[in-house]
Structures are given as structure tokens and as C-alpha cells.
């Protein structure tokens, strides 16, 4: 599929193909991460619209429940007619609707049938209508997208330099339009979700440090979490956290290490060698990672059986451990997009090459991977390994507000990318030249 963007944050224009391995290279603050976060947001918001539909219904019904209760409080003396308070209090009524559905509303309708509370009955009938109404899928997807923008971009993705220009997000598959969104000053002007996306899920990995912050992440919330009227005050006191961090933490916690955990052909295709990847990961790490629920921590277990908590484990090992756990928990597969944001940050150059080889092997097993990077080691390794494996690979350079594709046929190098990212070495050469001249 192809993602086409105009006027998104730092990006004036970008056309990025997502098929096999996609690499976006560039310096900091050039919009590389924006691509990954936007794709993650689109996939998550469109794939979980059923949950948003139910949450939207619940919010509308809760509003009517509260409206009824406040209206009754003006008409009825609860000390005399305690049954009214028992039935119509916001807590008990919303609890009964979640538990009994339409029957809970019918009970209240029958209770006031012979009274003059016509406005209350009108609201009760409206609740039934909302509860039984066929859902507006596009509206739910739009709502999910709005939440994603708040979660991942603090609600602001329009170009900062010119807020009066339309922000455009399009996804095409061949000649077919899949999605068409336009925003003006961060407000949605057009939302047209034409067909389902190629991916049913996305996983965004920003930093392996997530493993040692698990309890902090658990006690935070995202804008995607379902409303809980019973614990609303408690939720208000919890800090917000980007969805991609919470999403990754939840996925890692379901990792397990039982043999024959998944059907390899279903998840990766007929010719998969994913078991070899897991074996190689164990060799690189000289062990494995897993989540220990009783200790509320991720543990590194070495080949000789020693256990180490995440805080006392090298960050590089954690980086490989995350991939290991995601494979074992069936999160990484051919229907999911894996997004790696500057994975080289915590890796020695030698391990950058190992990690690049791992990425290419995942793509070779039908996993689509998007990598953003500013490391010449990582980018060249990805180019060389992808060339040897003959996988689908596309390389882009983020520069001067544009993300443009670089020709990367086997007979050519990615000279434009390397030239841009090797500028610090030119400075070193100038320093050395000055030292020689002055010496």
C-alpha cells in the first residue's frame, strides 16, 4: 500500500510505499517518526472501531441516565419514594444497563408507566433506541482517529508554518483508493474510509527501556481506554501516555514460551523459517526474556539459568528480547505492521548489523517492517542484507520537509543518504586538517 501525505507536521509532502521493508533515513526533526506514528494511529483506530462504537453508545446513554436522575430529583422526594433513587441513580442504572441491557431500561419504563413523568419516559425510550440502533461504522472510525491524534500528536498534525493549508492523508492500494482524510487547522474536514487496510494491527517500538517502566505504564491511561463510570475520578488522576507505549507493554505481557504455541503457516506463510529466527535470537542474547507476573517485571533468563531483572539487563539485549517476545506472543505476523523508530539508538554498531539482519529475516518471513533511522551503519546493513535476500525494499530520505524515494537497485549505493548522514565525519576531517596545518 502507498501512504500519501501533504502538510503533516514537519512534512510538506511524502509518498511512502509499505510493502516488505520500508526504510526512512534522515536527521532528527525531519518527520521520520511522524510517518510511523501516523500509520500506527490509522491502523489502530480503524481496526478497533467496534470497541469505539460500544463506548460511544455508552457515553450517550450515560448522559441520558444522568439527565433523568437530576430531573427526578426536582420532582420526587427520595426520602419518601426510595425506589426511585434506587432505580434511577446514575451508578445503579448505568450498572444495570451494562449487565442486563434492554431489560434494565424496560424495568424503569414499567415503573413509571402510570405516572405523569412523560419527559423521563421519553428519555428512557431514547436510551432503548440508542442501545438497539445499528452502529455508524464510519463515525466510529472517525472518532478513533481523533483519539489517535490526541494520543500520538497531542491533537496537532497540521503544518506549523501554514495552518491555512489543507492537511491531506491518503492510502492507495494499486489503483484502488483505501482512505482519504483532509484536515484544516487540525480539524477533520473530510473522512472517507473506502475499504479496509492491509494490516489488522500495528506495533510501534520506540525504546527498549519500556521493559523497565512497565508498572509506571500500567498505572497510566490512554485516550483509547474505555470509560468506566464507577472509577471515573480514579481515571482522571492517572497520567496520560501515548497509545503506542501502552499497546507495546500490553502485548509484551502476554508473551509465553510454550512449545508449538502458534500455527506458523497461518501467521507467517508456508515457507516460514521463523523458528530459526527465534533460535538465532536466543544465541545472540545468550538467553531469553519473559514477563513474570508475580514480580511485575520482565526477566532476562540466561542460558545457564540465571535470572536478571530488566533494570540490570543491557539495553541492547532488551532490544532483541522485545522482538523475541512479540514473535512468541503471535503479535508479529504477516497481517501486522512492525514499526521500528530509530532502533540503533541503544545498539553498538556490531549489534546494529545483527539487528538489521534480524529485520530482513522478518521481512523474508512475510512481515512488513517500517524502519526510521539516522545511523549509516543500520541503513547500509539493511541495504546489503535486503539485497542478499532479494526482498522487497524501499529506501527514503527525509530532508527539507520532503520524504523522497532513493533509487536503491543492487548496482547502486544509497549515496545520497550516506552523504547526508556522514556529515559529522566531514567535520572530523576538517578538524584533523586544521590540527595538521597548525601543528
Order of alpha helices (4+ residues) and beta strands (2+ residues): beta-beta-beta-alpha-alpha-alpha-alpha-alpha-alpha-alpha-beta-beta-beta-beta-alpha-alpha-alpha-alpha-alpha-beta-beta-beta-alpha-beta-alpha-beta-alpha-beta-beta-alpha-alpha
